[in-house]
Amino acid sequence: ECLDFQYPITASVFNKDSEIIETVSFNSDNDLIDFFNYLNNTYVVKINFPISVLLTDGSLVVINNLNELENTINTHKNDCDEDDDYEW
């Protein structure tokens, strides 16, 4: 909720069955969620870094790898609550 990915984001996708590599582009949260829901064990995905996220204070953070992404998410996961989920 507290990190807004800045789109587009691209990823390289390898299909282990067909041995085809393709680049996919995501232009919204919905695109990204739909893609992850579609994945199964046939695919290997590599996010093409750098990507940028906008924090709640308006600052833009450039992320260069998965470790930085994980650290940024963990650091800012409690910065806000948009109250758009059911917590009860």
C-alpha positions in Angstrom: 0.0 0.0 0.0 2.8 2.4 0.7 5.0 1.8 -2.3 3.7 2.9 -5.7 5.6 1.2 -8.4 6.4 3.5 -11.3 5.5 1.9 -14.6 6.4 0.5 -17.1 8.3 -2.4 -15.5 9.7 -5.0 -17.7 10.8 -8.6 -17.0 12.5 -11.4 -18.9 10.5 -14.6 -18.9 11.9 -18.0 -19.7 9.5 -20.8 -20.5 11.3 -24.1 -19.4 9.0 -26.2 -21.7 9.4 -24.3 -24.9 12.9 -22.8 -24.0 11.7 -19.4 -25.3 12.7 -16.2 -23.6 10.5 -13.2 -24.0 10.3 -9.7 -22.5 7.0 -8.6 -20.9 6.0 -5.2 -19.9 3.7 -4.1 -17.1 1.9 -0.8 -17.2 -0.2 -1.0 -14.0 -0.6 -2.9 -10.8 -3.4 -4.9 -12.4 -1.0 -6.0 -15.2 1.6 -7.1 -12.7 -0.9 -9.0 -10.4 -2.5 -10.7 -13.4 0.9 -11.9 -14.6 1.9 -13.3 -11.2 -1.5 -15.1 -11.0 -0.8 -16.7 -14.4 2.7 -18.0 -13.5 3.4 -21.6 -12.7 6.5 -23.8 -12.4 7.1 -23.7 -16.1 8.4 -20.1 -16.0 11.5 -18.4 -14.6 11.1 -14.6 -14.3 13.8 -12.0 -13.9 12.7 -8.4 -13.2 14.7 -6.0 -15.4 16.2 -3.5 -12.9 16.4 -0.6 -12.2 12.8 0.1 -11.2 11.4 3.1 -9.3 8.9 3.3 -6.4 7.2 6.4 -5.0 7.1 6.5 -1.2 4.2 8.1 0.8 6.4 11.2 1.5 6.6 11.8 -2.3 10.2 10.7 -2.6 11.3 8.5 -5.5 13.5 5.5 -4.8 15.5 3.8 -7.5 15.8 0.0 -6.9 18.6 -1.9 -8.5 18.1 -5.5 -7.4 15.9 -7.9 -5.5 17.7 -7.3 -2.2 17.1 -3.6 -2.5 13.4 -4.2 -3.4 12.9 -6.5 -0.4 14.7 -4.0 2.0 12.6 -1.1 0.7 9.3 -3.0 1.1 10.3 -4.1 4.6 11.4 -0.6 5.6 8.2 1.1 4.4 5.5 -1.5 4.8 4.1 0.2 7.9 4.3 3.8 6.6 0.6 4.0 5.9 -2.6 2.2 5.8 -5.0 3.1 3.0 -7.7 1.1 4.8 -8.7 -0.7 1.7 -8.6 -4.2 3.1 -10.6 -6.2 5.7 -8.5 -6.6 8.8 -11.3 -8.1 10.9 
